């Protein structure tokens, strides 16, 4: 063993290249966008129209997709 804890070893890949952290954040935000899109679809297809809910799924989708697009475009440009 090299004396590192499990958490330190788990985050070593981020220390290798900062671009990896940008890619990971972009992919995480794409996942959030996908989940928000599915939640918005479920909200639109609800049976009881009076149960609206309070989460702005459309805004969460748009913002997370926008930021993910910027992060991944930046990463692609930095890799070229």
Secondary structure, DSSP 8 states (H G I E B T S, - for coil): --S--HHHHHTHHHHH-HHHHHHHHHHHHHHHHHHHHHHHHHHHT-S-TT---S--HHHHHHHHHHHHHHHHHHHHHHH-
